[in-house]
Amino acid sequence: MEALGKSHRTYALDFWGFGESGKKRTTYAIQDFVRLVDEFMGRLGIDRAPVVGHSMGGTVGLSLALQFPQRVSKIAVVGSPIVGSSLAVLLKLAGYRPLAFLAHTFSSVLRLGIRLASPWITRDRRWYGMISRDLSHTTLESFLLSIASLRRTDLRPVLGDIRVPVLGIYGAKDVIVHPDQWRPLLANAPHTRVVRLERSGHFPMLDEPERFRPALLSFLDEPTA
């Protein structure tokens, strides 16, 4: 957002159950987040805009382009799962209540595991501090239900209905989402291009900002029909 903010007005929102957004809900499914983005844009008077989403945010963004096509002028996804089965095994298991309960109950163990795994997730040492803050603002229910919903997602049959330009940016060393998820995106969504960053993991904006930022800015600055 710092890079984009120099030439674009940018907005970010926290999904229900995450960050500063409300925690008192019974569902935290992908569809709930799609409706949230639609309502967010409506409240701010944003009729149509480019959408950029990282990880699950990109999956939500693609779903927004399918369900509310009038909202999206183009979409960029970063390390986003197209098929929920592409999630790392431990993350998929975390979508089951007993394991999610253990992860939240023994959060200190979870944080230690994340710290130890950090070098394989991203080369940027600031990441651990960011993810720790994120975890402290996430409820058990939102974590459990959102991951479970993402695990059941498969966008391949409907990607052909997207009519706006799509950019997929994927790190070749991603250990959170399978790094080949660019393949079903490219194969099924028309008007799609893919940028693969060979030295990046799940956070290419941190691992290779010198390549990530120009690729995203170039895409956003291209005129749309």
Rosetta silent file (secondary structure, phi, psi, omega in degrees, C-alpha in Angstrom):
SEQUENCE: MEALGKSHRTYALDFWGFGESGKKRTTYAIQDFVRLVDEFMGRLGIDRAPVVGHSMGGTVGLSLALQFPQRVSKIAVVGSPIVGSSLAVLLKLAGYRPLAFLAHTFSSVLRLGIRLASPWITRDRRWYGMISRDLSHTTLESFLLSIASLRRTDLRPVLGDIRVPVLGIYGAKDVIVHPDQWRPLLANAPHTRVVRLERSGHFPMLDEPERFRPALLSFLDEPTA
SCORE:     score description
SCORE:     0.000 S_00000001
   1 L     0.000  -33.208  177.691    0.000    0.000    0.000 S_00000001
   2 L   -61.464  -42.720 -179.656    2.909    2.349    0.640 S_00000001
   3 L   -69.347  -43.765 -178.148    4.117    1.878   -2.927 S_00000001
   4 H   -69.079  -32.162 -175.325    0.646    2.115   -4.480 S_00000001
   5 H   -64.411  -14.440  179.057   -0.313    5.129   -2.383 S_00000001
   6 H   -73.984  -22.876 -177.556    2.120    7.342   -4.282 S_00000001
   7 L  -133.020   -6.522 -178.922   -0.009    7.174   -7.418 S_00000001
   8 L  -136.016  148.960  169.648   -3.309    5.558   -6.376 S_00000001
   9 L   -83.138  125.240 -174.616   -5.866    6.009   -3.663 S_00000001
  10 L  -119.071  148.291  177.162   -5.909    2.710   -1.781 S_00000001
  11 L  -129.545  143.874  173.833   -8.331    1.163    0.694 S_00000001
  12 L  -132.730  142.131  176.163   -7.891   -1.864    2.945 S_00000001
  13 L  -131.905  150.763  174.732  -10.478   -3.632    5.043 S_00000001
  14 L   -90.781  131.011  174.616  -10.316   -6.371    7.642 S_00000001
  15 L   -63.324  157.762  175.556  -12.555   -9.356    6.989 S_00000001
  16 L   -52.349  134.460  177.999  -15.112  -10.228    9.661 S_00000001
  17 L    85.532   -1.739 -178.546  -13.353  -11.832   12.617 S_00000001
  18 L  -126.191  151.045  175.334   -9.946  -10.411   11.700 S_00000001
  19 L    57.303 -130.166 -176.140   -8.135   -7.232   12.665 S_00000001
  20 L   -94.034   -0.656 -178.792  -10.438   -4.449   13.791 S_00000001
  21 L   -76.759  165.406 -175.403  -13.621   -5.829   12.215 S_00000001
  22 L   -59.622  150.079 -177.687  -16.479   -7.313   14.237 S_00000001
  23 L  -112.600   -8.573 -173.714  -16.082  -10.719   15.867 S_00000001
  24 L   -94.181   78.382  177.831  -19.705  -11.565   16.731 S_00000001
  25 L  -137.129  161.920  178.572  -20.802  -13.642   13.765 S_00000001
  26 L  -100.142  -17.789  178.966  -21.872  -17.233   13.222 S_00000001
  27 L  -134.027  146.597  177.150  -20.249  -17.693    9.808 S_00000001
  28 L  -137.256   53.073 -176.887  -16.948  -16.601    8.293 S_00000001
  29 L   -87.718  164.263  177.162  -17.213  -18.143    4.856 S_00000001
  30 H   -53.357  -40.654 -179.303  -15.695  -16.878    1.623 S_00000001
  31 H   -63.574  -34.438  176.739  -19.179  -15.752    0.565 S_00000001
  32 H   -62.860  -41.236 -178.465  -19.495  -13.621    3.712 S_00000001
  33 H   -70.943  -33.661  176.408  -16.273  -11.818    2.838 S_00000001
  34 H   -62.201  -46.485  179.018  -17.413  -11.289   -0.761 S_00000001
  35 H   -64.641  -35.422  178.391  -20.569   -9.573    0.476 S_00000001
  36 H   -61.742  -44.665  179.739  -18.502   -7.554    2.929 S_00000001
  37 H   -63.411  -42.141  177.622  -16.311   -6.167    0.129 S_00000001
  38 H   -59.747  -45.999  179.977  -19.398   -5.312   -1.929 S_00000001
  39 H   -67.492  -38.212  178.271  -20.972   -3.490    1.026 S_00000001
  40 H   -58.823  -47.440  179.560  -17.678   -1.782    1.860 S_00000001
  41 H   -64.990  -39.979  179.035  -17.428   -0.364   -1.647 S_00000001
  42 H   -63.196  -42.652 -179.419  -21.070    0.671   -1.592 S_00000001
  43 H   -64.117  -33.881 -178.967  -20.731    2.513    1.722 S_00000001
  44 L   -89.270    0.076 -179.858  -17.706    4.441    0.448 S_00000001
  45 L    72.340   26.713  178.253  -19.363    5.260   -2.874 S_00000001
  46 L   -95.300  101.516 -176.562  -16.846    3.236   -4.883 S_00000001
  47 L   -70.749  -42.076 -173.425  -18.849    2.007   -7.841 S_00000001
  48 L  -155.348  138.430 -176.501  -16.047    0.176   -9.628 S_00000001
  49 E  -162.195  160.561  168.972  -12.326   -0.225   -8.950 S_00000001
  50 E   -67.022  145.785  179.453   -9.302   -2.508   -9.362 S_00000001
  51 E  -122.188  131.946  177.625   -9.103   -5.122   -6.613 S_00000001
  52 E  -121.523  127.711 -179.210   -5.865   -6.533   -5.229 S_00000001
  53 E  -136.222  137.644  177.407   -5.921   -9.525   -2.891 S_00000001
  54 E  -104.435  136.359  176.117   -3.238  -11.574   -1.185 S_00000001
  55 L    56.365 -123.571  179.609   -3.761  -15.257   -0.328 S_00000001
  56 H   -59.879  -29.839  178.340   -7.405  -15.759    0.750 S_00000001
  57 H   -61.137  -34.454  176.922   -8.017  -12.115   -0.151 S_00000001
  58 H   -70.982  -36.659  176.167   -7.306  -12.925   -3.783 S_00000001
  59 H   -63.188  -41.101  175.634   -9.735  -15.837   -3.698 S_00000001
  60 H   -64.193  -41.298 -179.801  -12.350  -13.445   -2.320 S_00000001
  61 H   -62.336  -42.714  176.732  -11.458  -10.909   -5.019 S_00000001
  62 H   -63.610  -39.718  177.855  -11.978  -13.420   -7.815 S_00000001
  63 H   -66.188  -34.553  176.072  -15.298  -14.419   -6.260 S_00000001
  64 H   -63.174  -43.218  179.402  -16.262  -10.738   -6.105 S_00000001
  65 H   -63.510  -26.389  179.008  -15.547  -10.391   -9.831 S_00000001
  66 H   -83.354  -40.629 -174.417  -17.837  -13.365  -10.451 S_00000001
  67 H   -90.539  -31.280  179.728  -20.726  -12.384   -8.193 S_00000001
  68 L  -130.546   64.738 -173.749  -20.565   -8.591   -8.464 S_00000001
  69 H   -59.798  -24.785  179.837  -18.843   -7.999  -11.819 S_00000001
  70 H   -67.917  -16.440 -177.890  -19.969   -4.372  -11.882 S_00000001
  71 H   -83.908  -25.530 -165.681  -17.656   -3.687   -8.921 S_00000001
  72 E  -112.900  121.947  177.049  -14.372   -4.904  -10.429 S_00000001
  73 E   -91.344  -28.694  174.224  -12.482   -3.233  -13.278 S_00000001
  74 E  -166.640  161.812 -176.936   -9.470   -5.565  -12.989 S_00000001
  75 E  -142.418  136.134  175.073   -8.102   -7.893  -10.369 S_00000001
  76 E  -117.336  130.627  177.639   -4.653   -8.888   -9.134 S_00000001
  77 E  -118.690  142.859 -175.103   -4.178  -11.935   -6.927 S_00000001
  78 E  -126.474  112.559  178.764   -1.013  -12.712   -5.004 S_00000001
  79 L    57.761   34.629 -172.861   -0.267  -16.253   -3.858 S_00000001
  80 L   -94.450  137.221  175.882   -3.995  -17.006   -3.868 S_00000001
  81 L   -74.330  130.862  172.529   -5.482  -20.513   -3.840 S_00000001
  82 L   -90.552  -34.806  177.064   -7.749  -21.295   -6.788 S_00000001
  83 E  -121.175  127.331 -175.022   -8.450  -24.757   -5.394 S_00000001
  84 H   -60.609  -25.150  179.436   -8.662  -25.166   -1.625 S_00000001
  85 H   -68.436   -8.939  179.547   -6.772  -28.446   -1.703 S_00000001
  86 H   -79.725   -6.919  178.428   -3.660  -26.457   -2.633 S_00000001
  87 E   -66.332  150.024  176.467   -3.306  -25.211    0.951 S_00000001
  88 L   -58.274  148.862 -174.417   -0.404  -26.564    2.960 S_00000001
  89 H   -55.905  -46.140 -178.172   -1.288  -29.711    4.900 S_00000001
  90 H   -64.495  -34.627  178.835   -0.924  -28.084    8.325 S_00000001
  91 H   -70.411  -40.093  176.856   -3.106  -25.169    7.283 S_00000001
  92 H   -63.061  -41.199  179.028   -5.815  -27.497    5.975 S_00000001
  93 H   -64.526  -32.081  179.825   -5.708  -29.450    9.226 S_00000001
  94 L   -66.098  -13.791  176.906   -6.070  -26.192   11.146 S_00000001
  95 L   -78.987   -1.766  177.102   -9.509  -25.878    9.579 S_00000001
  96 L   -98.422  135.111 -170.631  -10.706  -28.715   11.807 S_00000001
  97 H   -52.713  -49.488 -177.391  -12.087  -27.645   15.166 S_00000001
  98 H   -58.028  -41.626 -178.863   -9.973  -29.852   17.508 S_00000001
  99 H   -74.005  -37.424  176.631   -6.708  -28.755   15.918 S_00000001
 100 H   -63.541  -39.682  178.236   -7.784  -25.124   15.647 S_00000001
 101 H   -61.776  -43.891  179.060   -8.739  -25.205   19.345 S_00000001
 102 H   -63.422  -40.998 -178.821   -5.317  -26.578   20.265 S_00000001
 103 H   -62.533  -40.375 -179.501   -3.568  -23.951   18.130 S_00000001
 104 H   -78.210  -33.920  179.177   -5.425  -21.114   19.857 S_00000001
 105 H   -67.189  -42.274  179.733   -5.189  -22.649   23.342 S_00000001
 106 L  -107.257   59.491 -174.929   -1.443  -23.135   23.064 S_00000001
 107 H   -63.402  -28.606  179.614   -0.783  -19.962   21.108 S_00000001
 108 H   -65.802  -36.868  176.665    2.752  -19.671   22.488 S_00000001
 109 H   -67.633  -41.138  177.911    3.618  -23.006   20.875 S_00000001
 110 H   -60.284  -44.567 -179.242    1.981  -21.854   17.639 S_00000001
 111 H   -64.704  -38.223  177.590    4.002  -18.651   17.670 S_00000001
 112 H   -63.899  -42.875  177.926    7.210  -20.587   18.277 S_00000001
 113 H   -61.198  -41.318  179.110    6.414  -22.868   15.354 S_00000001
 114 H   -65.004  -41.668  179.060    5.725  -19.868   13.128 S_00000001
 115 H   -61.225  -44.409 -179.373    8.980  -18.242   14.202 S_00000001
 116 H   -65.913  -33.663 -178.509   10.946  -21.392   13.410 S_00000001
 117 H   -84.415   -9.338 -174.342    9.216  -21.750   10.030 S_00000001
 118 H   -52.079  -42.658 -178.382    9.657  -18.078    9.114 S_00000001
 119 H   -60.866  -25.152  178.768   12.797  -18.541    6.975 S_00000001
 120 H   -88.204  -14.875 -177.981   10.853  -20.903    4.689 S_00000001
 121 H   -91.823  -44.947  177.102    7.826  -18.594    4.493 S_00000001
 122 L  -156.612  153.717  178.402    9.543  -15.291    3.707 S_00000001
 123 L   -84.941  -11.334 -177.114   13.008  -13.810    3.780 S_00000001
 124 L   -82.573  117.491 -175.169   11.732  -10.588    5.360 S_00000001
 125 L   -70.198  -17.551  179.216   12.372  -10.665    9.105 S_00000001
 126 L   -71.064  -17.245 -173.254    9.595   -8.126    9.780 S_00000001
 127 H   -60.160  -40.687 -176.319    7.004  -10.731    8.813 S_00000001
 128 H   -60.200  -41.416  177.908    6.965  -12.533   12.154 S_00000001
 129 H   -63.205  -39.963  179.727    5.988   -9.357   13.995 S_00000001
 130 H   -65.781  -45.570 -177.106    3.211   -8.669   11.518 S_00000001
 131 H   -69.283  -31.512  177.166    1.752  -12.180   11.671 S_00000001
 132 H   -64.736  -42.000  177.152    1.912  -12.162   15.476 S_00000001
 133 H   -64.793  -40.236  179.311   -0.184   -8.991   15.584 S_00000001
 134 H   -61.941  -44.317 -179.263   -2.627  -10.497   13.094 S_00000001
 135 H   -62.539  -34.915 -178.800   -3.047  -13.653   15.178 S_00000001
 136 H   -69.816  -16.073  179.292   -3.764  -11.609   18.294 S_00000001
 137 L  -109.041   18.868 -179.186   -6.734  -10.003   16.479 S_00000001
 138 L  -117.641  134.151  178.721   -8.186  -13.246   15.137 S_00000001
 139 L   -88.983  162.022  177.335  -10.804  -15.335   16.914 S_00000001
 140 H   -59.557  -45.138 -177.109  -10.934  -19.112   17.012 S_00000001
 141 H   -65.201  -43.399 -178.607  -14.231  -19.173   15.122 S_00000001
 142 H   -66.132  -39.931  178.426  -13.115  -16.822   12.358 S_00000001
 143 H   -65.159  -49.325 -177.205   -9.883  -18.738   11.863 S_00000001
 144 H   -62.088  -51.685 -172.563  -11.560  -22.126   11.931 S_00000001
 145 H   -73.846  -35.087  179.430  -14.526  -21.324    9.702 S_00000001
 146 H   -68.940  -42.417  178.289  -12.668  -19.210    7.147 S_00000001
 147 H   -65.984  -40.483  178.440   -9.977  -21.858    6.608 S_00000001
 148 H   -62.292  -40.530  178.075  -12.623  -24.577    6.417 S_00000001
 149 H   -66.990  -42.240  179.458  -14.512  -22.559    3.790 S_00000001
 150 H   -63.826  -38.561 -179.979  -11.344  -21.870    1.822 S_00000001
 151 H   -61.593  -30.860 -178.601  -10.445  -25.565    1.917 S_00000001
 152 L   -87.130   -3.682 -174.018  -13.773  -26.406    0.224 S_00000001
 153 L   -79.602  140.158  172.006  -13.360  -23.781   -2.508 S_00000001
 154 E  -146.985  104.142 -175.811  -12.760  -24.655   -6.155 S_00000001
 155 L   -88.175   -5.932 -173.891  -13.029  -21.733   -8.581 S_00000001
 156 L   -55.015  -43.267 -176.769  -11.952  -23.603  -11.704 S_00000001
 157 L   -67.137  -18.251 -173.552  -15.460  -24.279  -13.091 S_00000001
 158 L  -114.966   -5.917 -177.819  -16.477  -20.605  -12.919 S_00000001
 159 H   -60.948  -26.752  179.842  -13.284  -18.676  -13.740 S_00000001
 160 H   -63.862  -14.810  179.932  -14.281  -18.601  -17.405 S_00000001
 161 H   -85.342   -6.190  179.163  -17.031  -16.125  -16.502 S_00000001
 162 L   -77.478  126.301 -174.950  -14.537  -13.421  -15.469 S_00000001
 163 L  -110.999    3.075 -179.657  -14.442  -10.751  -18.153 S_00000001
 164 L  -105.138  161.323  177.910  -11.945   -8.297  -16.669 S_00000001
 165 L   -61.481  141.453 -179.669   -8.128   -8.418  -16.830 S_00000001
 166 E  -127.610  134.526  173.208   -6.513  -10.668  -14.227 S_00000001
 167 E  -118.280  128.654  174.225   -2.950  -10.642  -12.935 S_00000001
 168 E  -113.863  124.674  176.726   -1.607  -13.538  -10.883 S_00000001
 169 E  -114.999  120.772 -175.043    1.641  -13.086   -8.959 S_00000001
 170 E  -132.585  137.710  175.346    3.019  -16.266   -7.415 S_00000001
 171 E   -86.836  131.805 -177.224    6.205  -17.089   -5.548 S_00000001
 172 L   -69.186  -14.873 -178.658    7.962  -20.232   -6.761 S_00000001
 173 L  -110.311   23.297 -178.040    8.976  -21.091   -3.175 S_00000001
 174 L   -66.286  126.322  177.534    5.534  -20.725   -1.589 S_00000001
 175 L  -110.452    2.541  178.961    5.007  -23.247    1.239 S_00000001
 176 L   -97.304  -48.463  174.098    1.567  -21.940    2.292 S_00000001
 177 E  -118.993  137.761 -177.169   -0.275  -22.251   -1.034 S_00000001
 178 L   -54.209  128.902 -173.912    1.041  -24.616   -3.693 S_00000001
 179 H   -64.806  -11.418  178.975    3.247  -22.494   -5.997 S_00000001
 180 H   -93.211   14.483  179.077    1.608  -23.961   -9.125 S_00000001
 181 H   -68.551   -8.648  173.344   -1.794  -22.419   -8.405 S_00000001
 182 H   -68.342  -25.137 -176.707   -1.066  -20.016  -11.238 S_00000001
 183 H   -65.048  -52.808  177.782   -1.724  -22.892  -13.639 S_00000001
 184 H   -64.880  -28.867  176.403   -5.500  -23.298  -13.020 S_00000001
 185 H   -65.534  -48.910 -178.332   -5.827  -19.509  -12.969 S_00000001
 186 H   -67.335  -35.746 -176.157   -4.122  -19.122  -16.333 S_00000001
 187 H   -74.940  -26.501 -170.835   -5.914  -22.115  -17.841 S_00000001
 188 H  -113.975  -24.127 -178.264   -9.433  -21.105  -16.815 S_00000001
 189 L  -100.738  118.018  177.440   -9.659  -17.323  -16.508 S_00000001
 190 L   -66.710  161.938  177.638   -9.565  -15.396  -19.803 S_00000001
 191 L    59.607   37.730 -177.235   -7.543  -12.163  -20.058 S_00000001
 192 E  -112.179  140.497  169.170   -5.059  -13.497  -17.503 S_00000001
 193 E  -128.207  155.382 -176.380   -1.333  -13.017  -17.230 S_00000001
 194 E  -128.442  138.076  172.419    0.975  -14.518  -14.636 S_00000001
 195 E  -117.856  121.212  178.100    4.185  -13.267  -13.043 S_00000001
 196 E  -108.281  127.973 -179.255    6.255  -15.890  -11.251 S_00000001
 197 E  -106.861  110.961 -169.205    8.925  -14.717   -8.844 S_00000001
 198 L   -68.101  -25.311 -176.758   11.544  -17.420   -8.475 S_00000001
 199 L  -100.777    6.988 -174.511   13.040  -16.207   -5.195 S_00000001
 200 L  -103.763  153.131  171.341    9.731  -15.518   -3.440 S_00000001
 201 L  -102.686 -133.304 -176.260    7.566  -17.490   -1.048 S_00000001
 202 L   -77.588  -10.818 -177.908    4.017  -16.665    0.037 S_00000001
 203 L  -125.593   69.510 -177.757    4.835  -12.961    0.428 S_00000001
 204 H   -62.334  -24.608  177.403    6.472  -11.822   -2.824 S_00000001
 205 H   -66.390  -21.403  175.787    5.759   -8.196   -1.920 S_00000001
 206 H   -96.147  -38.129 -175.234    8.255   -8.690    0.922 S_00000001
 207 H   -74.953  -41.911 -178.054   10.669  -11.116   -0.731 S_00000001
 208 L  -136.341   63.254 -178.288   11.127   -9.345   -4.076 S_00000001
 209 H   -60.934  -28.562 -178.155    9.595   -5.866   -3.829 S_00000001
 210 H   -68.450  -20.440  174.922   11.856   -4.627   -6.624 S_00000001
 211 H  -103.627  -35.041 -177.351   10.034   -6.971   -9.040 S_00000001
 212 H   -64.731  -49.615 -173.963    6.650   -7.172   -7.364 S_00000001
 213 H   -63.043  -47.903  178.119    5.873   -3.455   -7.256 S_00000001
 214 H   -61.647  -37.170 -179.866    6.613   -2.630  -10.919 S_00000001
 215 H   -63.963  -44.364 -179.284    4.609   -5.665  -12.073 S_00000001
 216 H   -69.731  -45.148 -179.275    1.564   -4.669  -10.027 S_00000001
 217 H   -63.047  -40.654  178.226    1.791   -0.957  -10.842 S_00000001
 218 H   -60.410  -42.789  178.587    2.151   -1.635  -14.548 S_00000001
 219 H   -63.589  -45.143 -177.467   -0.979   -3.788  -14.458 S_00000001
 220 H   -67.445  -32.511 -176.248   -2.976   -1.218  -12.507 S_00000001
 221 H   -81.579  -12.756  179.064   -1.906    1.645  -14.783 S_00000001
 222 L   -68.021  135.807  178.778   -2.958   -0.076  -17.996 S_00000001
 223 L   -66.194  146.087  176.785   -6.151    1.401  -19.454 S_00000001
 224 L  -112.221  154.590 -178.479   -9.245   -0.793  -19.374 S_00000001
 225 L   -69.445    0.000    0.000  -12.030   -0.902  -21.910 S_00000001
